[in-house]
Amino acid sequence: MAKECNVALIGQQFMGRAHSNAYLKVPRFFDVPIEPVMHTIAARDGKSLEPFATRWGWRHWTTRWRDLAADDAIDLVDVSTPNDVHAEQAIAMLEAGKHVACEKPLAGTLDDARAMKAAAAKAKGKTFVWFNYRRCPAVALAHQLAREGRLGRVYHVRANYLQSWGGPDTPLLWRFEKKRAGSGAHGDLNAHIIDMARFILGDEITEVTGAIAETFIKKRAKLGGKRGAMGRSDVDDCVLFLARFRKGAVASFEATRLATGNQNANFIEINGEHGAIRFSFEDMNLLWYFDNRDDARTAGWRRIMCTSAGNHPYADAWWPDAHVIGYEHGFVNMAADMMRVLGRKKPVVPLPDFADAYETQRVLEAAMLAATNRAAVKLSEVK
Ligand SMILES: NC(=O)c1ccc[n+]([C@@H]2O[C@H](COP(=O)([O-])OP(=O)(O)OC[C@H]3O[C@@H](n4cnc5c(N)ncnc54)[C@H](O)[C@@H]3O)[C@@H](O)[C@H]2O)c1
């Protein structure tokens, strides 16, 4: 019988549901050396916690997240709360000897992220960051193809993450408050595509050569306030930037919540001397691959359905060919890899820890500095 890992999860809304589902499904679909046990769910709203715990199968619930640190039964704490509390919660749990999984971005600020990285370096527990798109089979395959040299020298990275839910009618959620979120579309969406680019290329950004950050909608309706009361939205609605990678690739990134006509269009294309890949999350089961060494008469983009057991990452755990998977499967795949790592086995593809996610946070910071100062920023200046 597999060993067990008692998990506590902080946060019970969007990511709370995605992660609860992941822990629930892992032992059903994967043979892992350690199985997650849904021990305790923690969040702020006591009224909805009990029904949430019952629905998802959490054994205990609490509104006092700090109590998790003192509970010796808990092995892994999963931080799925707004960005301003990641550092406080993650560091407290690392100091208590727990493994910690934290949602992305690692933190709202570079200072918080640095403190988290330092705490992780001293801790005995392992750390994980939920950059879930790495675990879409198509993105994991792109990583493997790039590692095998199928792209050759990389010239271009073109990544954008386009959403449209942040129009003037959207109220002042925590995601629009700098003190809670750190940034807007930038930390929320650019964080994902920076991570995907770093992951697929196996290379680091050395310079942000220029950036634009714009807040189009500066006032939004206050939540729970008097009817008509407005508050200041002080985060970016979009950030666009250009960057250089160490091995020479040039890159463009764009994240926005105001891309009318796009809902969750997370897109990356990478062009190299031998080949190219293209991924678009709204067709997440597909990887597009172009082999530049094909006979010119038959060359063209190959549409790869990444569902072939034994051939594609994570496909063994799921359904027969082309019985497609969805958003939640990336989280289940990630939870399975976390259990593998805790059981001293290799993940299917590398998992980001706090030190890794800190590198993405440095790029976020460099891009924001470049936008504010209207100047290039070298990553060596962002420590
Ligand atoms: N990986 C992804 O694709 C993805 C998608 C969405 C959000 N996220 C990230 O997940 C995190 C949470 O986002 P969300 O969309 O789930 O937010 P949410 O607003 O839907 O849920 C936040 C939860 O945190 C709880 N909470 C808030 N402050 C708390 C505190 N001080 N102590 C304890 N609990 C507290 C709330 O009660 C709520 O249950 C953010 O860091 C966000 O960037 C990641």
PDBQT file of the ligand as one rigid body, heavy atoms in Angstrom, charges set to zero:
ROOT
HETATM    1  N1  LIG A 401      -2.747  28.420 -11.382  1.00  0.00    +0.000 N 
HETATM    2  C1  LIG A 401      -3.775  29.075 -11.896  1.00  0.00    +0.000 C 
HETATM    3  O1  LIG A 401      -4.148  28.882 -13.054  1.00  0.00    +0.000 OA
HETATM    4  C2  LIG A 401      -4.501  30.076 -11.045  1.00  0.00    +0.000 A 
HETATM    5  C3  LIG A 401      -5.796  30.484 -11.384  1.00  0.00    +0.000 A 
HETATM    6  C4  LIG A 401      -6.448  31.369 -10.510  1.00  0.00    +0.000 A 
HETATM    7  C5  LIG A 401      -5.809  31.845  -9.389  1.00  0.00    +0.000 A 
HETATM    8  N2  LIG A 401      -4.534  31.444  -9.115  1.00  0.00    +0.000 N 
HETATM    9  C6  LIG A 401      -3.849  31.942  -7.905  1.00  0.00    +0.000 C 
HETATM   10  O2  LIG A 401      -4.428  31.305  -6.773  1.00  0.00    +0.000 OA
HETATM   11  C7  LIG A 401      -4.452  32.186  -5.647  1.00  0.00    +0.000 C 
HETATM   12  C8  LIG A 401      -5.883  32.311  -5.140  1.00  0.00    +0.000 C 
HETATM   13  O3  LIG A 401      -6.691  32.786  -6.199  1.00  0.00    +0.000 OA
HETATM   14  P1  LIG A 401      -8.247  32.390  -6.311  1.00  0.00    +0.000 P 
HETATM   15  O4  LIG A 401      -8.658  32.784  -7.695  1.00  0.00    +0.000 OA
HETATM   16  O5  LIG A 401      -8.477  31.026  -5.828  1.00  0.00    +0.000 OA
HETATM   17  O6  LIG A 401      -8.842  33.438  -5.279  1.00  0.00    +0.000 OA
HETATM   18  P2  LIG A 401     -10.304  33.425  -4.648  1.00  0.00    +0.000 P 
HETATM   19  O7  LIG A 401     -10.596  34.838  -4.314  1.00  0.00    +0.000 OA
HETATM   20  O8  LIG A 401     -11.227  32.660  -5.539  1.00  0.00    +0.000 OA
HETATM   21  O9  LIG A 401     -10.097  32.565  -3.303  1.00  0.00    +0.000 OA
HETATM   22  C9  LIG A 401      -9.266  33.017  -2.263  1.00  0.00    +0.000 C 
HETATM   23  C10 LIG A 401      -9.465  32.137  -1.037  1.00  0.00    +0.000 C 
HETATM   24  O10 LIG A 401      -8.500  32.534  -0.053  1.00  0.00    +0.000 OA
HETATM   25  C11 LIG A 401      -9.168  32.689   1.212  1.00  0.00    +0.000 C 
HETATM   26  N3  LIG A 401      -8.420  33.738   1.938  1.00  0.00    +0.000 N 
HETATM   27  C12 LIG A 401      -8.239  35.020   1.561  1.00  0.00    +0.000 A 
HETATM   28  N4  LIG A 401      -7.455  35.637   2.472  1.00  0.00    +0.000 NA
HETATM   29  C13 LIG A 401      -7.160  34.728   3.412  1.00  0.00    +0.000 A 
HETATM   30  C14 LIG A 401      -6.421  34.770   4.622  1.00  0.00    +0.000 A 
HETATM   31  N5  LIG A 401      -5.798  35.881   5.008  1.00  0.00    +0.000 N 
HETATM   32  N6  LIG A 401      -6.342  33.626   5.359  1.00  0.00    +0.000 NA
HETATM   33  C15 LIG A 401      -6.960  32.498   4.962  1.00  0.00    +0.000 A 
HETATM   34  N7  LIG A 401      -7.680  32.402   3.839  1.00  0.00    +0.000 NA
HETATM   35  C16 LIG A 401      -7.786  33.500   3.087  1.00  0.00    +0.000 A 
HETATM   36  C17 LIG A 401     -10.565  33.112   0.880  1.00  0.00    +0.000 C 
HETATM   37  O11 LIG A 401     -11.415  32.797   1.988  1.00  0.00    +0.000 OA
HETATM   38  C18 LIG A 401     -10.825  32.258  -0.376  1.00  0.00    +0.000 C 
HETATM   39  O12 LIG A 401     -11.282  30.985   0.016  1.00  0.00    +0.000 OA
HETATM   40  C19 LIG A 401      -3.842  33.503  -6.149  1.00  0.00    +0.000 C 
HETATM   41  O13 LIG A 401      -2.480  33.525  -5.813  1.00  0.00    +0.000 OA
HETATM   42  C20 LIG A 401      -4.000  33.432  -7.659  1.00  0.00    +0.000 C 
HETATM   43  O14 LIG A 401      -3.006  34.160  -8.361  1.00  0.00    +0.000 OA
HETATM   44  C21 LIG A 401      -3.891  30.576  -9.916  1.00  0.00    +0.000 A 
ENDROOT
TORSDOF 0
